[in-house]
């Protein structure tokens, strides 16, 4: 496990962990954090109530955060409504 993450990396890990469709495997691939390590980071970075709410939601949805158990047929990590970023400018609707 990488012991030090930049603030932007921590924010992205938290964002990915909070998304229901992003599996823990994606966090492992991109940042080298296992599920347990991601949970430790979440516990450290979130308020206690926010962490408990997130943990309860993740625990109640068996298989949602694991790619092999998930019912989603997608293999990509981004939302289908996400626009492409070109030239460092975010496309507007």
C-alpha positions in Angstrom: 0.0 0.0 0.0 1.2 3.5 -0.8 1.6 5.2 2.5 1.2 8.8 1.3 -1.4 10.2 -1.1 -1.8 13.7 -2.4 -5.0 15.5 -1.4 -6.3 15.1 -4.9 -5.7 11.4 -4.8 -7.5 11.1 -1.4 -10.5 13.0 -2.8 -10.7 10.8 -5.8 -10.4 7.6 -3.7 -13.3 8.8 -1.5 -15.3 9.8 -4.5 -14.8 6.4 -6.0 -15.7 4.6 -2.8 -18.9 6.7 -2.4 -20.1 5.8 -5.9 -22.2 2.7 -5.8 -21.3 1.5 -9.3 -17.5 1.8 -8.8 -16.1 -1.5 -7.5 -13.4 -1.8 -5.0 -11.3 -3.5 -7.7 -11.2 -0.2 -9.6 -9.7 1.5 -6.5 -7.2 -1.4 -6.2 -6.2 -1.0 -9.9 -5.8 2.7 -9.8 -4.4 3.3 -6.3 -3.2 0.0 -5.0 -5.6 0.0 -2.0 -7.5 -3.2 -1.0 -11.1 -2.9 0.3 -9.9 -2.9 3.9 -7.3 -0.2 3.2 -9.9 1.9 1.4 -12.3 1.5 4.4 -9.5 2.6 6.8 -8.9 5.7 4.6 -12.6 6.4 4.6 -12.8 6.1 8.4 -9.9 8.4 8.8 -11.0 11.1 6.3 -14.8 11.2 6.8 -16.8 12.4 9.7 -17.9 9.5 11.9 -21.6 9.8 11.0 -20.8 10.0 7.3 -18.5 6.9 7.5 -21.1 4.9 9.4 -23.8 5.8 6.8 -21.5 4.9 3.9 -20.5 1.6 5.6 -24.1 0.6 6.3 -25.0 1.3 2.7 -22.1 -0.6 1.3 -22.7 -3.6 3.7 -26.5 -3.7 2.9 -25.9 -3.9 -0.9 -24.1 -7.2 -1.1 -22.1 -7.5 -4.3 -22.6 -3.9 -5.5 -19.0 -2.8 -4.7 -17.4 -6.0 -6.1 -17.1 -6.4 -9.9 -17.5 -10.2 -9.9 -20.7 -10.1 -7.8 -22.2 -7.1 -9.4 -25.2 -7.3 -11.7 -23.9 -4.4 -13.8 -22.9 -5.4 -17.3 -20.4 -2.6 -17.8 -16.6 -2.9 -17.7 -15.8 0.8 -17.6 -15.4 3.0 -14.6 -17.2 6.1 -15.7 -20.8 7.2 -16.0 -22.5 6.9 -19.4 -23.6 10.6 -19.0 -20.0 11.8 -18.4 -18.8 14.1 -21.1 -15.3 13.9 -22.6 -12.7 16.4 -21.4 -10.8 17.9 -24.3 -8.0 20.4 -24.2 -8.3 20.8 -20.4 -11.8 22.2 -20.9 -14.9 20.3 -19.7 -17.5 20.0 -22.3 -20.7 21.8 -21.4 -24.2 20.6 -22.0 
